[in-house]
Amino acid sequence: MEIHEELLCRYILSHLQVLPFQAADVESKAISLLRDIQAVIQDMERSDFEMVEDIITLFEEYGLDAGVRHDF
């Protein structure tokens, strides 16, 4: 098992160098998304359904897949 883990780690590390973004960019976008979601949740004017819709929209704006459960 240790051999497989080591090979997997080497594979991942070798491909991390070719990613089109930096780790700091990912962290910054994640924090921005969380702040945007927090603003949606704190808005008491929205219904629960509207909150879900707005959060799904945020996910899409950030290039994240909301999954098939939302396809209705």
N, CA, C and O atoms as CSV, one atom per row, in Angstrom:
chain,resi,resn,atom,element,x,y,z
A,1,MET,N,N,0.818,-1.196,0.000
A,1,MET,CA,C,0.000,0.000,0.000
A,1,MET,C,C,0.862,1.260,0.000
A,1,MET,O,O,0.520,2.248,-0.649
A,2,GLU,N,N,1.971,1.226,0.721
A,2,GLU,CA,C,2.832,2.399,0.781
A,2,GLU,C,C,3.408,2.740,-0.584
A,2,GLU,O,O,3.590,3.916,-0.902
A,3,ILE,N,N,3.694,1.743,-1.382
A,3,ILE,CA,C,4.229,1.981,-2.721
A,3,ILE,C,C,3.196,2.717,-3.570
A,3,ILE,O,O,3.538,3.647,-4.300
A,4,HIS,N,N,1.933,2.301,-3.476
A,4,HIS,CA,C,0.870,2.950,-4.238
A,4,HIS,C,C,0.702,4.402,-3.795
A,4,HIS,O,O,0.523,5.293,-4.624
A,5,GLU,N,N,0.761,4.634,-2.479
A,5,GLU,CA,C,0.634,5.994,-1.967
A,5,GLU,C,C,1.773,6.869,-2.454
A,5,GLU,O,O,1.559,8.018,-2.840
A,6,GLU,N,N,2.979,6.332,-2.436
A,6,GLU,CA,C,4.133,7.093,-2.889
A,6,GLU,C,C,4.027,7.413,-4.380
A,6,GLU,O,O,4.319,8.534,-4.797
A,7,LEU,N,N,3.616,6.443,-5.174
A,7,LEU,CA,C,3.448,6.677,-6.611
A,7,LEU,C,C,2.366,7.720,-6.885
A,7,LEU,O,O,2.523,8.580,-7.752
A,8,LEU,N,N,1.279,7.634,-6.142
A,8,LEU,CA,C,0.201,8.602,-6.303
A,8,LEU,C,C,0.691,10.005,-5.930
A,8,LEU,O,O,0.405,10.968,-6.641
A,9,CYS,N,N,1.410,10.121,-4.845
A,9,CYS,CA,C,1.942,11.418,-4.428
A,9,CYS,C,C,2.885,11.986,-5.484
A,9,CYS,O,O,2.814,13.173,-5.803
A,10,ARG,N,N,3.760,11.155,-6.024
A,10,ARG,CA,C,4.675,11.619,-7.072
A,10,ARG,C,C,3.905,12.085,-8.299
A,10,ARG,O,O,4.240,13.104,-8.902
A,11,TYR,N,N,2.876,11.334,-8.663
A,11,TYR,CA,C,2.060,11.689,-9.829
A,11,TYR,C,C,1.382,13.040,-9.611
A,11,TYR,O,O,1.418,13.911,-10.481
A,12,ILE,N,N,0.774,13.201,-8.458
A,12,ILE,CA,C,0.078,14.463,-8.153
A,12,ILE,C,C,1.054,15.624,-8.156
A,12,ILE,O,O,0.783,16.663,-8.757
A,13,LEU,N,N,2.184,15.456,-7.492
A,13,LEU,CA,C,3.162,16.531,-7.431
A,13,LEU,C,C,3.700,16.892,-8.810
A,13,LEU,O,O,3.943,18.066,-9.090
A,14,SER,N,N,3.885,15.915,-9.659
A,14,SER,CA,C,4.396,16.205,-11.001
A,14,SER,C,C,3.383,16.992,-11.826
A,14,SER,O,O,3.767,17.743,-12.723
A,15,HIS,N,N,2.099,16.827,-11.533
A,15,HIS,CA,C,1.071,17.533,-12.294
A,15,HIS,C,C,0.657,18.857,-11.667
A,15,HIS,O,O,0.011,19.675,-12.322
A,16,LEU,N,N,1.016,19.074,-10.422
A,16,LEU,CA,C,0.682,20.343,-9.783
A,16,LEU,C,C,1.403,21.509,-10.454
A,16,LEU,O,O,0.906,22.635,-10.441
A,17,GLN,N,N,2.535,21.256,-11.023
A,17,GLN,CA,C,3.316,22.313,-11.651
A,17,GLN,C,C,2.669,22.822,-12.935
A,17,GLN,O,O,3.032,23.898,-13.410
A,18,VAL,N,N,1.740,22.095,-13.499
A,18,VAL,CA,C,1.131,22.508,-14.764
A,18,VAL,C,C,-0.283,23.062,-14.587
A,18,VAL,O,O,-0.992,23.276,-15.570
A,19,LEU,N,N,-0.689,23.292,-13.362
A,19,LEU,CA,C,-2.017,23.856,-13.144
A,19,LEU,C,C,-2.050,25.304,-13.623
A,19,LEU,O,O,-1.061,26.021,-13.469
A,20,PRO,N,N,-3.167,25.750,-14.201
A,20,PRO,CA,C,-3.246,27.102,-14.751
A,20,PRO,C,C,-3.532,28.181,-13.703
A,20,PRO,O,O,-3.879,29.306,-14.063
A,21,PHE,N,N,-3.393,27.861,-12.425
A,21,PHE,CA,C,-3.667,28.836,-11.378
A,21,PHE,C,C,-2.734,28.587,-10.197
A,21,PHE,O,O,-2.110,27.532,-10.081
A,22,GLN,N,N,-2.661,29.571,-9.345
A,22,GLN,CA,C,-1.832,29.489,-8.151
A,22,GLN,C,C,-2.719,29.163,-6.946
A,22,GLN,O,O,-3.912,29.466,-6.943
A,23,ALA,N,N,-2.129,28.550,-5.935
A,23,ALA,CA,C,-2.878,28.188,-4.731
A,23,ALA,C,C,-3.485,29.437,-4.082
A,23,ALA,O,O,-4.607,29.386,-3.577
A,24,ALA,N,N,-2.769,30.532,-4.092
A,24,ALA,CA,C,-3.285,31.769,-3.496
A,24,ALA,C,C,-4.544,32.241,-4.219
A,24,ALA,O,O,-5.449,32.792,-3.593
A,25,ASP,N,N,-4.605,32.026,-5.538
A,25,ASP,CA,C,-5.797,32.394,-6.302
A,25,ASP,C,C,-7.001,31.568,-5.858
A,25,ASP,O,O,-8.107,32.090,-5.712
A,26,VAL,N,N,-6.774,30.286,-5.649
A,26,VAL,CA,C,-7.853,29.391,-5.218
A,26,VAL,C,C,-8.353,29.814,-3.847
A,26,VAL,O,O,-9.560,29.891,-3.619
A,27,GLU,N,N,-7.427,30.089,-2.932
A,27,GLU,CA,C,-7.816,30.505,-1.581
A,27,GLU,C,C,-8.591,31.818,-1.622
A,27,GLU,O,O,-9.597,31.968,-0.928
A,28,SER,N,N,-8.135,32.752,-2.420
A,28,SER,CA,C,-8.807,34.042,-2.540
A,28,SER,C,C,-10.219,33.890,-3.096
A,28,SER,O,O,-11.155,34.512,-2.594
A,29,LYS,N,N,-10.373,33.066,-4.127
A,29,LYS,CA,C,-11.700,32.846,-4.707
A,29,LYS,C,C,-12.614,32.112,-3.733
A,29,LYS,O,O,-13.810,32.395,-3.666
A,30,ALA,N,N,-12.054,31.172,-2.980
A,30,ALA,CA,C,-12.862,30.440,-2.001
A,30,ALA,C,C,-13.377,31.384,-0.923
A,30,ALA,O,O,-14.539,31.299,-0.524
A,31,ILE,N,N,-12.527,32.276,-0.456
A,31,ILE,CA,C,-12.947,33.237,0.564
A,31,ILE,C,C,-14.001,34.179,-0.001
A,31,ILE,O,O,-14.974,34.502,0.680
A,32,SER,N,N,-13.815,34.617,-1.230
A,32,SER,CA,C,-14.814,35.490,-1.866
A,32,SER,C,C,-16.157,34.788,-1.995
A,32,SER,O,O,-17.201,35.380,-1.720
A,33,LEU,N,N,-16.130,33.524,-2.415
A,33,LEU,CA,C,-17.365,32.771,-2.549
A,33,LEU,C,C,-18.057,32.621,-1.193
A,33,LEU,O,O,-19.271,32.791,-1.090
A,34,LEU,N,N,-17.289,32.306,-0.167
A,34,LEU,CA,C,-17.882,32.160,1.167
A,34,LEU,C,C,-18.492,33.469,1.649
A,34,LEU,O,O,-19.559,33.460,2.263
A,35,ARG,N,N,-17.843,34.579,1.384
A,35,ARG,CA,C,-18.405,35.887,1.765
A,35,ARG,C,C,-19.695,36.168,1.010
A,35,ARG,O,O,-20.658,36.681,1.579
A,36,ASP,N,N,-19.708,35.826,-0.282
A,36,ASP,CA,C,-20.922,36.027,-1.082
A,36,ASP,C,C,-22.068,35.152,-0.567
A,36,ASP,O,O,-23.210,35.604,-0.483
A,37,ILE,N,N,-21.761,33.906,-0.224
A,37,ILE,CA,C,-22.785,33.009,0.327
A,37,ILE,C,C,-23.278,33.534,1.669
A,37,ILE,O,O,-24.475,33.493,1.954
A,38,GLN,N,N,-22.366,34.021,2.486
A,38,GLN,CA,C,-22.757,34.583,3.787
A,38,GLN,C,C,-23.728,35.752,3.600
A,38,GLN,O,O,-24.711,35.870,4.332
A,39,ALA,N,N,-23.453,36.608,2.624
A,39,ALA,CA,C,-24.343,37.744,2.369
A,39,ALA,C,C,-25.727,37.270,1.958
A,39,ALA,O,O,-26.730,37.855,2.368
A,40,VAL,N,N,-25.793,36.218,1.155
A,40,VAL,CA,C,-27.084,35.663,0.743
A,40,VAL,C,C,-27.837,35.130,1.964
A,40,VAL,O,O,-29.027,35.398,2.129
A,41,ILE,N,N,-27.155,34.393,2.798
A,41,ILE,CA,C,-27.791,33.777,3.964
A,41,ILE,C,C,-28.271,34.832,4.962
A,41,ILE,O,O,-29.304,34.650,5.606
A,42,GLN,N,N,-27.541,35.914,5.089
A,42,GLN,CA,C,-27.893,36.955,6.063
A,42,GLN,C,C,-29.001,37.881,5.577
A,42,GLN,O,O,-29.547,38.654,6.364
A,43,ASP,N,N,-29.336,37.812,4.305
A,43,ASP,CA,C,-30.392,38.657,3.758
A,43,ASP,C,C,-31.749,38.075,4.141
A,43,ASP,O,O,-32.192,37.085,3.559
A,44,MET,N,N,-32.393,38.680,5.102
A,44,MET,CA,C,-33.661,38.170,5.620
A,44,MET,C,C,-34.837,38.426,4.676
A,44,MET,O,O,-35.938,37.930,4.917
A,45,GLU,N,N,-34.621,39.184,3.618
A,45,GLU,CA,C,-35.675,39.460,2.641
A,45,GLU,C,C,-35.890,38.284,1.689
A,45,GLU,O,O,-36.939,38.189,1.053
A,46,ARG,N,N,-34.909,37.394,1.586
A,46,ARG,CA,C,-35.005,36.258,0.667
A,46,ARG,C,C,-35.732,35.096,1.331
A,46,ARG,O,O,-35.586,34.850,2.528
A,47,SER,N,N,-36.522,34.387,0.521
A,47,SER,CA,C,-37.126,33.136,1.009
A,47,SER,C,C,-36.043,32.059,0.944
A,47,SER,O,O,-34.988,32.263,0.343
A,48,ASP,N,N,-36.314,30.915,1.566
A,48,ASP,CA,C,-35.356,29.808,1.522
A,48,ASP,C,C,-35.085,29.393,0.081
A,48,ASP,O,O,-33.943,29.126,-0.293
A,49,PHE,N,N,-36.135,29.340,-0.718
A,49,PHE,CA,C,-35.964,28.956,-2.120
A,49,PHE,C,C,-35.072,29.951,-2.851
A,49,PHE,O,O,-34.190,29.556,-3.614
A,50,GLU,N,N,-35.298,31.237,-2.620
A,50,GLU,CA,C,-34.480,32.266,-3.266
A,50,GLU,C,C,-33.019,32.161,-2.829
A,50,GLU,O,O,-32.107,32.368,-3.629
A,51,MET,N,N,-32.807,31.839,-1.548
A,51,MET,CA,C,-31.439,31.670,-1.065
A,51,MET,C,C,-30.731,30.551,-1.807
A,51,MET,O,O,-29.590,30.705,-2.241
A,52,VAL,N,N,-31.416,29.420,-1.950
A,52,VAL,CA,C,-30.824,28.288,-2.658
A,52,VAL,C,C,-30.533,28.683,-4.103
A,52,VAL,O,O,-29.451,28.401,-4.618
A,53,GLU,N,N,-31.484,29.328,-4.751
A,53,GLU,CA,C,-31.289,29.772,-6.133
A,53,GLU,C,C,-30.078,30.698,-6.247
A,53,GLU,O,O,-29.267,30.558,-7.163
A,54,ASP,N,N,-29.963,31.634,-5.324
A,54,ASP,CA,C,-28.855,32.587,-5.365
A,54,ASP,C,C,-27.512,31.910,-5.087
A,54,ASP,O,O,-26.502,32.271,-5.692
A,55,ILE,N,N,-27.493,30.954,-4.196
A,55,ILE,CA,C,-26.251,30.235,-3.905
A,55,ILE,C,C,-25.845,29.384,-5.102
A,55,ILE,O,O,-24.663,29.309,-5.439
A,56,ILE,N,N,-26.811,28.748,-5.742
A,56,ILE,CA,C,-26.524,27.969,-6.958
A,56,ILE,C,C,-25.958,28.888,-8.037
A,56,ILE,O,O,-25.008,28.525,-8.730
A,57,THR,N,N,-26.534,30.065,-8.176
A,57,THR,CA,C,-26.040,31.036,-9.149
A,57,THR,C,C,-24.601,31.437,-8.834
A,57,THR,O,O,-23.773,31.561,-9.736
A,58,LEU,N,N,-24.309,31.637,-7.553
A,58,LEU,CA,C,-22.933,31.957,-7.156
A,58,LEU,C,C,-21.977,30.830,-7.536
A,58,LEU,O,O,-20.894,31.076,-8.069
A,59,PHE,N,N,-22.385,29.593,-7.258
A,59,PHE,CA,C,-21.541,28.458,-7.634
A,59,PHE,C,C,-21.241,28.504,-9.130
A,59,PHE,O,O,-20.096,28.320,-9.542
A,60,GLU,N,N,-22.259,28.747,-9.931
A,60,GLU,CA,C,-22.076,28.791,-11.378
A,60,GLU,C,C,-21.173,29.943,-11.790
A,60,GLU,O,O,-20.355,29.792,-12.698
A,61,GLU,N,N,-21.309,31.103,-11.128
A,61,GLU,CA,C,-20.462,32.251,-11.438
A,61,GLU,C,C,-18.995,31.963,-11.132
A,61,GLU,O,O,-18.102,32.490,-11.795
A,62,TYR,N,N,-18.753,31.132,-10.135
A,62,TYR,CA,C,-17.387,30.780,-9.761
A,62,TYR,C,C,-16.904,29.527,-10.497
A,62,TYR,O,O,-15.824,29.012,-10.207
A,63,GLY,N,N,-17.695,29.046,-11.435
A,63,GLY,CA,C,-17.288,27.905,-12.237
A,63,GLY,C,C,-17.399,26.575,-11.533
A,63,GLY,O,O,-16.705,25.623,-11.889
A,64,LEU,N,N,-18.273,26.494,-10.528
A,64,LEU,CA,C,-18.467,25.256,-9.776
A,64,LEU,C,C,-19.775,24.593,-10.192
A,64,LEU,O,O,-20.763,25.271,-10.472
A,65,ASP,N,N,-19.772,23.279,-10.229
A,65,ASP,CA,C,-20.939,22.520,-10.618
A,65,ASP,C,C,-21.845,22.318,-9.415
A,65,ASP,O,O,-21.399,21.843,-8.370
A,66,ALA,N,N,-23.106,22.674,-9.557
A,66,ALA,CA,C,-24.055,22.517,-8.466
A,66,ALA,C,C,-24.652,21.118,-8.433
A,66,ALA,O,O,-25.372,20.777,-7.495
A,67,GLY,N,N,-24.368,20.315,-9.427
A,67,GLY,CA,C,-24.893,18.950,-9.457
A,67,GLY,C,C,-26.237,18.856,-10.121
A,67,GLY,O,O,-26.835,19.866,-10.494
A,68,VAL,N,N,-26.712,17.637,-10.268
A,68,VAL,CA,C,-27.954,17.395,-10.993
A,68,VAL,C,C,-29.194,17.591,-10.145
A,68,VAL,O,O,-30.292,17.714,-10.687
A,69,ARG,N,N,-29.054,17.623,-8.850
A,69,ARG,CA,C,-30.244,17.785,-8.006
A,69,ARG,C,C,-30.935,19.102,-8.244
A,69,ARG,O,O,-32.119,19.248,-7.942
A,70,HIS,N,N,-30.214,20.061,-8.780
A,70,HIS,CA,C,-30.808,21.370,-8.992
A,70,HIS,C,C,-31.481,21.496,-10.347
A,70,HIS,O,O,-32.152,22.497,-10.597
A,71,ASP,N,N,-31.333,20.549,-11.204
A,71,ASP,CA,C,-31.946,20.587,-12.532
A,71,ASP,C,C,-33.440,20.256,-12.456
A,71,ASP,O,O,-33.837,19.095,-12.557
A,72,PHE,N,N,-34.246,21.285,-12.278
A,72,PHE,CA,C,-35.697,21.074,-12.268
A,72,PHE,C,C,-36.393,22.171,-13.016
A,72,PHE,O,O,-37.620,22.168,-13.117
